[in-house]
């Protein structure tokens, strides 16, 4: 996914002279061909995130489409005010590419875990938030980022993630994709948790529960119309995300459900990182399991909400 994203930036720049790349303390080989072939549009600015966002804003005001790349925590926490005031207030065409969204940098501890990046940027007016599931979905998304109006946050996962999407349904920014039909429950995901939800749906199917899987690569703007349409046909809804349960996809869905006023009410649960700083080290997979962001826990949650929980089934 990461390499695909950067490869697409290079291809977009080759085809469109408006495209500029700004990196922050990245490896010397990052986008080498871009640097060699279009040096006037390639910048590596070091550890100075606030400066980089301001620099990108200035270029965008002059007509450039700027792709900025650094670690997710640095591009969300460190320069939040610059993103809000310089980019979002002016609705500028800057694409913020965040490496290691979620629990990717688990070995480095809580300072590098971007567990609230979606929540942070979802709060900003004019910001579009995108978290694709795999490299192929990234390949379909990136060309659409070129002429999209306003800033975009592009959340990158670990890289090498299994490909679970397909091109049967055209990718469009702001639109959800139904990945699996089901009448008994609705699983809603974003980013790499799509694979987790699909695996959980398969587990549930073997026990007689058919769960639909709705993938939302765009968390903001939320495809509320499609979500509520699917939610209206299911009594059980579970949100699955690699983000804190505060302010992310689950919160967005909860807001939509609350305002829809379903009668009877829906049974709803958010699965994600709890509202506390991570206190464990290890791998991304270790922490996903630690927080119950896995297929077994998702399946067990659906069964519990549906009143059909069997102890130990997915242990």
Secondary structure per residue as TSV (DSSP state, phi and psi in degrees):
chain	resnum	aa	ss	phi	psi
A	1	X	-	360.0	-45.1
A	2	X	H	-62.8	-50.1
A	3	X	H	-64.2	-38.3
A	4	X	H	-61.3	-42.4
A	5	X	H	-60.2	-48.9
A	6	X	H	-68.7	-36.7
A	7	X	H	-59.8	-39.1
A	8	X	H	-68.6	-36.0
A	9	X	H	-59.7	-44.2
A	10	X	H	-60.8	-46.0
A	11	X	H	-65.7	-38.8
A	12	X	H	-64.0	-39.6
A	13	X	H	-67.4	-36.4
A	14	X	H	-62.4	-34.3
A	15	X	H	-92.6	-18.3
A	16	X	-	-138.0	114.2
A	17	X	T	-68.3	-7.1
A	18	X	T	-77.5	-18.1
A	19	X	E	-77.7	128.5
A	20	X	E	-125.6	144.6
A	21	X	E	-117.5	134.1
A	22	X	E	-127.3	123.1
A	23	X	E	-109.2	157.6
A	24	X	S	-124.3	101.1
A	25	X	S	56.5	43.1
A	26	X	-	-92.3	169.4
A	27	X	-	-60.6	153.0
A	28	X	T	-64.3	-22.5
A	29	X	T	-90.0	-1.9
A	30	X	T	-62.8	123.4
A	31	X	T	50.2	47.4
A	32	X	H	-57.4	-43.5
A	33	X	H	-64.5	-38.1
A	34	X	H	-59.0	-48.9
A	35	X	H	-61.7	-41.7
A	36	X	H	-72.3	-39.2
A	37	X	H	-90.6	-27.8
A	38	X	-	-135.3	56.8
A	39	X	G	-59.9	-26.4
A	40	X	G	-72.4	-11.7
A	41	X	G	-119.0	17.1
A	42	X	E	-122.5	126.5
A	43	X	E	-135.4	134.4
A	44	X	E	-121.6	109.6
A	45	X	-	-104.9	3.9
A	46	X	-	77.3	-168.1
A	47	X	S	-85.1	82.4
A	48	X	-	-155.9	64.9
A	49	X	H	-62.2	-41.4
A	50	X	H	-61.7	-42.4
A	51	X	H	-61.2	-42.6
A	52	X	H	-63.4	-42.3
A	53	X	H	-65.2	-42.1
A	54	X	H	-63.3	-39.8
A	55	X	H	-62.4	-44.5
A	56	X	H	-62.6	-40.2
A	57	X	H	-61.7	-44.0
A	58	X	H	-61.4	-42.2
A	59	X	H	-65.6	-40.8
A	60	X	H	-64.7	-36.0
A	61	X	H	-64.4	-22.7
A	62	X	T	-93.7	6.2
A	63	X	T	105.9	-1.1
A	64	X	-	-79.7	157.3
A	65	X	E	-110.7	111.1
A	66	X	E	-106.6	128.7
A	67	X	E	-107.4	117.8
A	68	X	E	-110.8	133.3
A	69	X	E	-131.9	125.7
A	70	X	E	-163.9	-173.5
A	71	X	E	-68.3	141.4
A	72	X	H	-55.5	-44.9
A	73	X	H	-63.5	-34.3
A	74	X	I	-73.3	-34.3
A	75	X	I	-84.4	-10.6
A	76	X	I	-107.7	-50.2
A	77	X	I	-79.7	-49.7
A	78	X	I	-66.3	-33.2
A	79	X	T	-124.3	36.4
A	80	X	H	-58.3	-44.5
A	81	X	H	-64.0	-40.1
A	82	X	H	-66.1	-39.1
A	83	X	I	-62.8	-44.6
A	84	X	I	-66.1	-48.9
A	85	X	I	-86.1	-42.0
A	86	X	I	-80.8	-39.0
A	87	X	I	-96.9	-58.3
A	88	X	I	-70.8	-40.7
A	89	X	T	-58.8	-36.1
A	90	X	T	-99.0	1.0
A	91	X	T	53.1	53.1
A	92	X	-	-89.9	154.7
A	93	X	-	-84.8	72.4
A	94	X	E	-120.8	133.8
A	95	X	E	-110.3	114.5
A	96	X	E	-93.5	109.9
A	97	X	E	-97.8	113.7
A	98	X	E	-102.6	114.2
A	99	X	E	-75.6	135.4
A	100	X	T	76.2	44.0
A	101	X	-	-64.9	145.3
A	102	X	B	81.5	-132.8
A	103	X	T	-102.3	18.6
A	104	X	T	-57.3	-45.5
A	105	X	T	-89.8	42.8
A	106	X	G	-54.2	-38.7
A	107	X	G	-63.7	-18.6
A	108	X	G	-93.8	-5.2
A	109	X	-	86.1	-176.1
A	110	X	G	-62.4	-24.8
A	111	X	G	-66.6	-22.6
A	112	X	G	-111.4	2.8
A	113	X	-	-90.2	116.1
A	114	X	B	-89.6	71.1
A	115	X	S	-92.2	-3.0
A	116	X	S	-130.5	14.5
A	117	X	H	-64.3	-40.6
A	118	X	H	-63.4	-43.7
A	119	X	H	-62.3	-43.7
A	120	X	H	-60.2	-50.6
A	121	X	H	-80.2	-22.9
A	122	X	H	-64.5	-24.2
A	123	X	T	-78.7	-11.0
A	124	X	S	-93.6	126.5
A	125	X	T	-58.2	145.3
A	126	X	T	74.6	-8.9
A	127	X	-	-83.4	132.2
A	128	X	E	-100.7	134.7
A	129	X	E	-118.5	120.4
A	130	X	E	-124.3	131.7
A	131	X	-	-137.3	96.1
A	132	X	-	-79.9	166.9
A	133	X	S	-92.5	-27.0
A	134	X	S	-160.5	178.9
A	135	X	H	-63.9	-36.8
A	136	X	H	-69.0	-36.6
A	137	X	H	-68.6	-35.1
A	138	X	H	-61.6	-40.0
A	139	X	H	-63.1	-35.2
A	140	X	H	-77.4	-29.7
A	141	X	H	-78.5	-44.5
A	142	X	H	-55.3	-42.4
A	143	X	H	-59.7	-29.0
A	144	X	H	-75.1	-18.5
A	145	X	H	-71.9	-19.5
A	146	X	S	-62.0	-52.0
A	147	X	S	-105.4	11.7
A	148	X	-	-68.9	136.5
A	149	X	S	-83.0	124.9
A	150	X	S	100.2	174.9
A	151	X	-	-74.4	149.6
A	152	X	E	-130.6	135.8
A	153	X	E	-100.9	122.4
A	154	X	E	-109.9	110.0
A	155	X	E	-88.1	120.7
A	156	X	-	-97.9	141.5
A	157	X	-	-91.5	-158.2
A	158	X	-	-70.3	-36.0
A	159	X	S	102.8	144.4
A	160	X	S	75.7	13.8
A	161	X	-	-68.9	144.0
A	162	X	-	-61.0	142.2
A	163	X	-	-81.6	118.6
A	164	X	-	-123.8	-6.2
A	165	X	-	-95.5	171.6
A	166	X	-	-148.1	172.5
A	167	X	S	-100.7	20.7
A	168	X	S	-64.4	-37.4
A	169	X	S	-107.5	121.7
A	170	X	-	-58.4	137.1
A	171	X	-	-77.7	131.5
A	172	X	-	-139.3	132.8
A	173	X	T	-58.1	131.0
A	174	X	T	91.2	0.5
A	175	X	-	-117.6	143.0
A	176	X	-	-86.9	166.7
A	177	X	E	-131.5	123.5
A	178	X	E	-80.5	114.3
A	179	X	E	-96.4	-17.9
A	180	X	E	-157.4	137.1
A	181	X	-	-82.3	152.9
A	182	X	-	-176.7	146.2
A	183	X	S	-108.3	-14.3
A	184	X	S	-97.4	-25.1
A	185	X	E	-157.3	162.1
A	186	X	E	-128.5	120.8
A	187	X	E	-103.9	127.4
A	188	X	E	-119.1	129.0
A	189	X	E	-133.7	169.2
A	190	X	-	-146.3	152.7
A	191	X	T	63.2	-147.9
A	192	X	T	-71.5	-9.3
A	193	X	H	-72.6	-4.1
A	194	X	H	-59.0	-43.4
A	195	X	H	-59.9	-41.4
A	196	X	H	-61.9	-44.6
A	197	X	H	-67.0	-39.5
A	198	X	H	-64.5	-40.4
A	199	X	H	-65.7	-39.9
A	200	X	H	-64.5	-41.2
A	201	X	H	-61.8	-37.6
A	202	X	H	-66.4	-41.6
A	203	X	H	-60.1	-46.0
A	204	X	H	-64.4	-37.4
A	205	X	H	-59.7	-36.8
A	206	X	H	-68.3	-19.9
A	207	X	T	-104.2	13.2
A	208	X	T	91.7	9.8
A	209	X	-	-111.5	120.7
A	210	X	-	-98.9	112.2
A	211	X	E	-106.8	130.2
A	212	X	E	-78.5	150.0
A	213	X	E	-123.2	116.7
A	214	X	E	-109.7	116.1
A	215	X	E	-95.3	129.8
A	216	X	-	-120.8	81.9
A	217	X	S	-64.6	-23.6
A	218	X	E	-102.8	111.0
A	219	X	E	-81.9	-32.5
A	220	X	E	-141.4	127.3
A	221	X	S	-69.4	138.7
A	222	X	-	-75.3	137.4
A	223	X	-	-79.9	70.9
A	224	X	H	-64.8	-37.5
A	225	X	H	-61.3	-47.2
A	226	X	H	-66.7	-41.7
A	227	X	H	-60.1	-48.8
A	228	X	H	-65.9	-31.4
A	229	X	H	-62.7	-46.5
A	230	X	H	-70.1	-38.5
A	231	X	H	-63.7	-30.7
A	232	X	T	-66.4	-17.5
A	233	X	T	-104.2	7.8
A	234	X	-	-138.2	137.7
A	235	X	S	-86.8	-18.0
A	236	X	E	-120.0	125.3
A	237	X	E	-132.3	130.7
A	238	X	E	-129.8	127.3
A	239	X	E	-96.1	135.8
A	240	X	E	-127.9	122.5
A	241	X	E	-151.2	155.0
A	242	X	E	-99.1	63.2
A	243	X	E	-157.1	160.2
A	244	X	E	-58.6	148.5
A	245	X	S	-71.9	-8.4
A	246	X	S	-91.8	111.5
A	247	X	S	87.0	0.2
A	248	X	S	-96.3	-145.8
A	249	X	H	-60.3	-47.1
A	250	X	H	-58.2	-40.6
A	251	X	H	-65.3	-41.3
A	252	X	H	-61.3	-42.0
A	253	X	H	-67.3	-40.9
A	254	X	H	-60.9	-40.2
A	255	X	H	-62.7	-43.2
A	256	X	H	-65.5	-42.0
A	257	X	H	-63.6	-44.1
A	258	X	H	-61.3	-43.8
A	259	X	H	-76.7	-20.9
A	260	X	H	-72.4	-26.5
A	261	X	T	63.4	45.4
A	262	X	-	-58.3	138.0
A	263	X	S	-137.3	110.3
A	264	X	S	-71.9	160.3
A	265	X	-	-66.2	152.4
A	266	X	-	-87.8	147.4
A	267	X	E	-87.5	121.5
A	268	X	E	-133.2	140.6
A	269	X	E	-143.1	138.5
A	270	X	E	-99.3	128.4
A	271	X	E	-114.9	120.8
A	272	X	E	-173.2	-161.0
A	273	X	E	-78.0	130.0
A	274	X	-	-66.5	167.3
A	275	X	S	-78.6	68.2
A	276	X	S	-159.8	159.3
A	277	X	-	-70.3	138.8
A	278	X	-	-56.8	135.9
A	279	X	-	-120.4	18.4
A	280	X	-	-129.6	149.8
A	281	X	-	-109.9	166.0
A	282	X	S	147.0	-146.5
A	283	X	-	-101.0	168.8
A	284	X	H	-57.5	-43.7
A	285	X	H	-62.1	-39.8
A	286	X	H	-58.0	-47.8
A	287	X	H	-72.7	-33.5
A	288	X	H	-60.1	-44.1
A	289	X	H	-66.7	-39.8
A	290	X	H	-59.3	-38.5
A	291	X	T	-93.5	4.6
A	292	X	T	73.8	23.0
A	293	X	-	-93.4	69.9
A	294	X	S	-147.6	167.7
A	295	X	H	-62.5	-38.3
A	296	X	H	-62.6	-45.2
A	297	X	H	-70.5	-36.4
A	298	X	H	-62.8	-46.0
A	299	X	H	-63.1	-42.9
A	300	X	H	-64.2	-36.8
A	301	X	H	-65.3	-42.7
A	302	X	H	-61.9	-46.0
A	303	X	H	-60.9	-41.0
A	304	X	H	-64.0	-45.4
A	305	X	H	-65.3	-32.2
A	306	X	T	-83.4	-2.3
A	307	X	T	73.9	26.3
A	308	X	-	-128.8	28.1
A	309	X	-	-70.4	131.0
A	310	X	-	-117.6	117.9
A	311	X	T	-55.9	131.7
A	312	X	T	81.8	-0.7
A	313	X	T	-57.8	-43.1
A	314	X	T	-109.7	14.8
A	315	X	-	-67.5	360.0
